[in-house]
């Protein structure tokens, strides 16, 4: 009787296949020592050098996942015909960052510019990968941008590591029809919001006032931001204060953990098929979201057109209205670029030119980062039928002014987010003690940061 | 003269294999081994740490939990899968089955479906609100099965993997059955053996090497469980954490925590576990054969 494979060959092969396959993933993420200290701020580049660079035929590679951003790029190349910009979509968010980090570590294959979300800037500045744009005139742009966005792109030493592209100040989208049917007024405070949650769920057991997704660390950070918390403070290059378990954070955890435990809000994973269905069929009466939410929702919950309205977030202290930010991006120049002048000028043009920034709001439905557009009646006056003719952009423009400029992100955001999902998020989903979960989150981040060589304060 | 020629030709025949082998197996393995002796920090760069990473990993509760979980998975899922594959193979080979070709294709088709697609499909089927099982249960007034909760998840994953790989294993076993010489069956018939007796005394012993092969493939598949939990993680992120299986842990270490060196260590240890389990099975099987 023939054997399919001789046994000794089989055993050896299985060993090699196994060991080879498991190690491949690790080997792909090739790692070399980086480090090195931040270079001193370079001299301002002269206008003559800029003129020369912008007239020299150059090709820039720009990684971005913004759909059809080529339209805005075309405006730049029309002005500077010598510069060609190659737009490449390397994935949205995390997949792009993974590729970018790999390319940076390999020392080859990195683009000249990349779209980087605000919260990921420290992840790349800690690697010393982003170019300080001050020598190229970026510091003169400060007054064009909303204060908090400039805070987000500025480094500890005054460096400007990116130019804001779009933002996501947080607000509340709510179902006017469900509110009317149950006599609920738009909650001004979080206490009113909690009372409304209990009232609504008691009256309609299949309906929840909102869904705080147990996988959405970004929303949690936005709520921390609104509450005036400073969960991460980086001072110097290697000192970090971690305070995700502060008294203010515990208040937030007690509030949301309590509502989740009572079962009067949902904690369903967001951006899944099931979640879309829930928004369409009225399971949730509000969505705590950001300024990009209105355009997103009108495309994803078509069945509910005309029933939604927008409002600022409920407040902890109505006398001092505040909000946080969730999402939004910047354009950053990689230090490894061979054409820093052209790249820096492209980043600045793309995000400050009146025509490109206007186009961002009409083609990509970006929520702007510039003061001019936020005050522009052609932007704020838009009255979409999906929101019953309400001037939604006006609501969020006002919210943008209430976002604190001093919130900071950790230089290891991916890890902090994963740890959140496995501690705080899990406690929300499992209806266990969310305040206790904060302690676990704090411990995990602290341990990770220490292992990475940071000096950690707090906890 | 001719012997010399033969000898000098030998290396040329082996060269294509050796080059690919060195390039695709030895080099990545060596590089991963090299990486596992270092530690990279965001602050402070890369330093040589010897066996520190290994010392840390063997007591790392997240790693041990992941290995234990896939071991449980192996012990429960693999026997079920192989038994089903064996039953299908024997039924097909018996020639008594109606629509044998349709059944053979039907059982095999899931293997042709990429595991990514299969998992997305099952993810929908498992859905708590809108999945067909949930809707059917509600329609019948039964409690909704909680496929995506802590206590059900491993079973749900086992179901997906079984669905995917029964056909694959069935084909291997079926092919082995087809190679049994007809004389054996004739001899059995002359001796008065019925269908069951033939299956038990001729087919099963003849299937031993093929069964061993499928079992070893299953060891590797189970311990490296990755695609299915990784994909279900997006719909059940609070159940499947970043260290749910050992392989998922290595991935998270490398791509979330940027701890490439420690990820290489964990990968190596997982490889070692697979080698130990595989050899244990081989040795046990061989010992039984030569009493």
Interface residues (C-beta under 8 A of the other chain):
Chain A: X1 X2 X3 X4 X5 X7 X10 X11 X14 X15 X16 X17 X18 X19 X20 X21 X22 X23 X24 X25 X26 X27 X29 X30 X31 X32 X33 X34 X35 X98 X101 X126 X127 X214 X215 X237 X238 X269 X272 X273 X274 X277 X278 X411 X412 X414 X415 X418 X421 X422 X425 X426 X428 X429 X430 X448 X451 X452 X453 X454
Chain B: X24 X25 X28 X29 X31 X32 X33 X35 X40 X41 X42 X43 X44 X45 X46 X124 X127 X128 X129 X130 X172 X175 X176 X179 X180 X181 X206 X209 X210 X212 X213 X216 X217 X219 X220 X223 X224 X234 X235 X236 X237 X238 X241 X242 X247 X250 X251 X252 X254 X255 X256 X257 X258 X259 X260 X261 X263 X264 X267 X268 X270 X271 X274 X275 X278 X279 X282 X286
